[in-house]
Structure formats: structure tokens, C-alpha cells
Amino acid sequence: MIKRGRGYASIHYGIGNAGRPNPSSAVIEMSEDGSCLITCGAADLGQGSDTTLCQIAAATLGIPVEKVTITSADTRVTPEAGVSSASRQTYVSGNAVRLAAEQLRELICAEASVDLECQPDDLEVCDNWVFARTDEAKGVSVPDVCGRLRNQGVLALGTGTFSPPTIVPLDPQTSEGISNGAFVFGTQCVEVEVDTETGEVRVTDVIAAHDVGCCVNPMAVEGQIEGGVVMASGYGLLEEIRWDEQGNMLTVGFDTYLIPTVLDAPHVTPLIVEDPDPSGPFGAKGVGEPPAAMTAAAILNAIYDAVGVRLESLPVTPEKVYAALQELNQGNAVDEQRCSHAPTGP
């Protein structure tokens, strides 16, 4: 018999290194044609940080994102940005890029102010043009400004370093303190089908709502959420390291250590929740690891909702579910037997 259930799980998650320094640096140089090159040590492992950092630079400088390229994680030329872990690169390296872009923008506005006969603070950069806020008809193109800087022997360059706001170490007695510069929150709802005859569990649908601060790149965020859910479903249902009595690993390949394939992936509905953080670049925080942190717990809750057994170890294999169902059925049979022998009258 197939029984269906629904389970929920929620988390809060600190972005970046907890309770210790967490800096990143970036450099942005603009060429005479108005194109920009970011150099930053942030490693893009497939999460899309290269694209996100280019978007942050473009938005800060007021130029098309197509004009921005990046060299990342090249120790010959890139400044230190820390590791790509703890969902930190959008928040930490994004801020470093923003600061570098702001410095470069100030240089551009200072040079343009000579032609436009106004103060640099009265200038705006948008759509690859520098213009006066009070008179948009007065403007000069960003490439023209960069060309003049080059002719003067001035590099159109900006640098930025960011470390999250002051972190207060946690009190060992009360756990009070500020462990991270920013926090995100998330909730997932998982629907499962449980075969009571075999113990097999299938995740059919997942709704995953995640706070990311300001969403810089919706497609990348949705991909992170979907990928995290699929990864965590493997953690919850399939992935298990086994050893023999001599301590030799038995699960040495993907024929024995199972991971989800596209055929195992549930239908995932990602919900992007935007709660901007003032300390993030344009309010952004991060979303790398949180989607993978709660799916397994939600699966356990959904199994309990479906068949009434509470499992406390992962992965949830059919053997574990079947054994728990047998134990539950035996307990119910004993209870029914006791009830049948109980006195019915005074």
C-alpha cells in the first residue's frame, strides 16, 4: 500500500565564517573602451559567483554587465578572497567588488566633473554615461572619461576589501553573541510516498522557501535551491558509507555509494524570499548551503506523517523503514490483544 505524507523543516543560517575574521579583496580596472576587468580570488565552483560579482560591479558602476569580465581564483594575479564555503562569496566578495567599483566610480566622476562643471557628488553614472543630476542633458560617456585618464597616465582602477561587521564571540555560558555578519532563513515542505510493503520512500514534491537578502541573480538562486534539495535528498535516502570489520571501506564507487540521478530528483518549487541586509551588497546575503541543510529532516517528518514511524538515522533505507513498520505493527497487535482481554463491564 502506498501512503503519502507531508513534512516541514526550517533553519536559520549564519553567512560566512562564524566568530572569526572573514575578509575578501577585489580589484577593478576599466579600459579605454569602458570595459572592466575584475580580479578577485573567489573561486566559482559552479555556484555562479563569477556572474554575480560581475552584476554587482556593473550595477555599482552604471555600465552594462556585458562590459564586465572577471579573473577569479588565480593565485598569480588575484587578491585573497577566502574559501568558497559557508555561503559567503556573494556577501563578502560581493561587498569587496562593490567597494572597488565605488572607488573607481568616484575617480570617473572626479574626472568628468571638470567637463561638466559641477561637483563630483552631483554626478550620476548610468547606462555607460556620466551626467549631472540637475541637468541630464549635460553628460559624457564613460569610455571618453577613461580615455582621458589613460592619456594623463592615470589608471582607471578601484580596489576594495571587506570583512563583515564586528563579530562578538559567543559567551560559553549563555551562547549570546554575534557569530556572523548576516543570517538567512528557510523553510521546506516535502511530500513523500511510502510503500508499506517494501519500505521504499519516494520524494515527490518539495517546496523550498529561502531568504537570500536581495536576489542578485534569480536564475542562479533557483538553481542553487534546486541543486541543494536534490543533493540533500540523496543524503536523506541514498548515501551511506559502509565499512567491514577490518575497517575497510565497502562503498568505494558509485555502484555501491548511491547518489541521486535526474531520475531520482523530485519536483522542486523554489520560492525566493527577499529580506535585504543593510550590510550586504545591494542587500544580498547568500544561499549556497542552506537549501541542503533541511531537506533530510523534512523527509523524516513526512515519513512520520505518512506511516507513523519516527526514524532517527540517515539514510532512510527501505530496510530501515520496513523494520520500523514491522515493529509498529507488532506493537499495535499487542495493544489490540490487550484490549481484547480487557474487562468490558463492572
N, C-alpha and C positions, 0 to 999 in steps of 0.2 A: 504494500500500500504506500502511495506517495502522500506525504503530509507536508504542508507548507507553513512557514513561519517567517516572522519579521523581527529583526533585532537592531538596536541602536548602540552607538558608541560615540563619545565626544572626547576631545582633548584640548589642552592649551599647550603651546609650544614656544620656547624661547629661541629667538633667531640669533644665530652666531654662537661664539664660544661663551660658555657660562662662567661668569666670575673671574675672567682674566682678559688681558689685552687682546684686541681683535682688529688690528689696523689693516688698511689697504691703501695703495697708492696708484695713481694713474697719470699719464702724460698725454696731452692732445696737441698735435701740430697741424696747422692749416696751411695748405699750399696756395700758390698764386691763383689757381683756378677756383678756390673756395672749397676744395675737398679737404677732408680731415682724416688724420690717422690717429687712432687711439693705441697706446701701448699700455698694457695692464697685465699683471701676472695671473689674473683669474682664469682658471682652466675650465673650458667648456667641455663637459663630459657628455654632451648630448642634451643637457637641460635647457640650452638656449641662451646662456648668459652673454655670448658674443652679440647676438641680435639685440638683447635687452639693453646692454651697455651702449650700443650704437644709437638706439632710440632715445636713451636718456641724454646723450651728448647732443643729438640733433635737436631735441626739444629745448634744451638749455641754450643752444647757440642760435636757434631760429633758422636752421637750414634744413633742406630735405634730407631724410635719413639715407637716401641713395648716395649722398655725398660723403658718407662716413664709413670708413673701414676700420678694422681692428687687428692688431697683432697681439695675441694673448699667449700666456704660459710659455714664453720663450726666454729662458734664463739669460740668454746673451744680451737681450735688449729691454726686457720688460721689468718694471719695478715690482717689488714684492707686493702680493695681494692676499697672501694666506691661502689656506687649502679650500677647495670646493667641497665643503661639508657644512653641516649644521644649517643648511638652507640660507647661507649668509651672503652669497655673492651679489644678488640684486640689491640688498640693503647696504652692505659695507662697500663693495667695489662700485656699486651704483652711485653712492654718495661721493666716492673719490673721483669718479668721472664727472659728476655734476660740479664739484668744486673746481676741477681742472677746466671745465667748459666755462664756468662763470669767470674765472681769471682770464681766459682767452677772450671772452666776450667784452670784458672791461677794457682790454687792450685795443680791440677793434673799435669800440665806441670812443675811446680816447682819441684815436687817430681820425675817426670820422667826424668828430666834433669840430675839428679845425675847418673842414669844408662846409659843414652845416651851420657853423657859427652859433653853437649852443653848448651847454654843459653836457658832459658825457652822461650824467644821470638823467638828462632829459631825452635820451635816445632809446629807441626800441629796435631790436633785431627780429625780423620776421620774414619768412619766405625769401631768405637769402639777400635781404635788403636791410640797411640801417636807415632809419628815418626819425624825424623829430615827432615826439608825441603830440605836440601842439600844432604841427603842420605836416601831415603825411605826404604832402607834395614835395617836401624837401627830403631827399634821400640819396643814398649812394649804395652801390652794390657791394656785398661782402668781398667778392673777388677783387674789385678795384681797390678796396682798403688793404687787403692782404698784399696786392702787388706793390702798393706804395711802401708798405712796411718792408718788404723784401728789398726794394730799391734803396732804402735807408740802412740796410744791413741789420734789420731787426727781425728776429724770428717770431712768427705768429704762433706763440707757444703758451700753453697753460699747464700747470701742474696742480695736483690735488692729493691730499692724504686725509683719510677719515678713520677715526676709531669711535665706536659707539659711545654715547653719553656715559657719564660716571656710573660705574657699576659698584654697588655696595655688597661686599661678601655676605653670604648667608650666615646668620647667627646660629652656632651649633646647638643652642638650646631651644630657640623658638622658630628657626628656619626663616626668620624675617630678613629681608634684604632685597636688593635689586640684582638679579643674576644676569639679566640680558638687556640689551638696548631696546628691543621691541619684542612683542609677543603676538602670536596669531592663534586663532581658534578654529575648530572644525567639528562637524557632526556628520556621521554617515548612517544611512538606513540601508540594511541589507536584507534581501528576500532570498530564502533558500527552499529547496525541495529535498526532503529526506525520504529515502526508500527504507521503510521499516523492515523489509525482508532481507536486505543486503547491508544496510548501514551506510550506503553511499549518499554523500551530500553534494548537491549541485547549487552553486550560487547563480541565481537567475537575473537579479537586478540589484544595482547599487545606486543610491542617490547620495552624492558626496558634496556637501556644502562647506566651502573653505574661505575663511577670511584671509585676504592677501594684501591688505592695505589698499593702495591704488594699483589697479591692474594695468601694467605697462603693455603687456602683450597677451591679449585674451587667448589666442590660439595656443601659445606656449603654455599658459597656465592650465588650460583644459587638457593639454597633452600630459602635463605633469600630474594632474589629478587622476586621469585615466590610467596612466602608467603606474602610479603608486598603488591604486586599487588592485590592478591585476597582479602586481608584484606581491602585495600583501595577501591576496587570495591564495597564491602559491605557498606562502609562509603558513597560512592557516590550514590548508588542506593537503598539501603535497610534499613539501620539502622537509626531509628528515635525514640527518646524519646518523648512520649506524656503525657500530664497532663490533669486532669479535672479541672473544675472551682474552686474547693476547694484545688487545689494543690496536689492532689493525683496522683501518677504515674500510668499510664494505661498500659504501656508496661513493665510488671513485669516478663515476661518469654519469652522463645524462640518461643512461639506460637504467640506472638504479637511483640516482638522485633526480627526482622528477621536478620540473618547473612548468608553469602554465604555458601553453601554446595559444595561438589565436583561437583554436577550437575550444579551449577551456575558459577563455575570457568572458566574463559576464557583461551584460549590457550596463554601461555606466552613464549616469546623467550627472555631469559636473555642474555645480552651482557656484558661481563666483560671488563672494561677498566682499564688498569694499568698505573697509573701515580704516581710512588713511591714518598713518602715524606721522606726527609732525617732524620727527627726526629722520624719516626715510626720504629717498629721492622722489620728489613729487608725491610723497605719502606712501610709497611702496614699502613692503616688508619682505615677503618671501613665501614660497610654497613647496620647496623641493621635497622634504621628507614627511611633513605632516600627513599627506594623503595615505602613506603606507603605515601609519602608526596606529590606526584604529580599526581597520577592516577585519582583522582576525578576531578582535573582541566582539565586534558586531555579529560576525558569523556564529560565534559561540552563543550569543544571546538569541539569535534567530533559531538555532537548533533547539534551544531550550523552549522557545515559544512553539516550535513545531511538534516536538515529541516529549517534552517534559524532562529531559535528562540534562544535567549540568556537567559539562566536560571542562577539565581544568588543565589539560596539557595539549600541546601542539606538536605536530599537525593532527588535525581531526581525521584520522583514517577511518575507512569503513569498518575495520576490525574493532576500533575503539567504540564507535557508535553502536555497532551491533551488540558488543558485550554490555554496554551501558543499558541498552534496551532490554536485553535478556534479564539483567539484574533488576531493572524496574518492573518488568512483567512478573518475575518471581516474587518480588516484594508485594505487588498488587494481589497475586494469587494467595499469598499467605494472609494478607489482610482480609481478603474475601472469605477465606476459610475460617478465620477467627470470627468474622461477623456471622457466618452461617451457624456457628456453635454458640453464639451469644444468646443468653436468655431473652425472650421476647415479651415476657409478662412479669407481673409481680410475684 
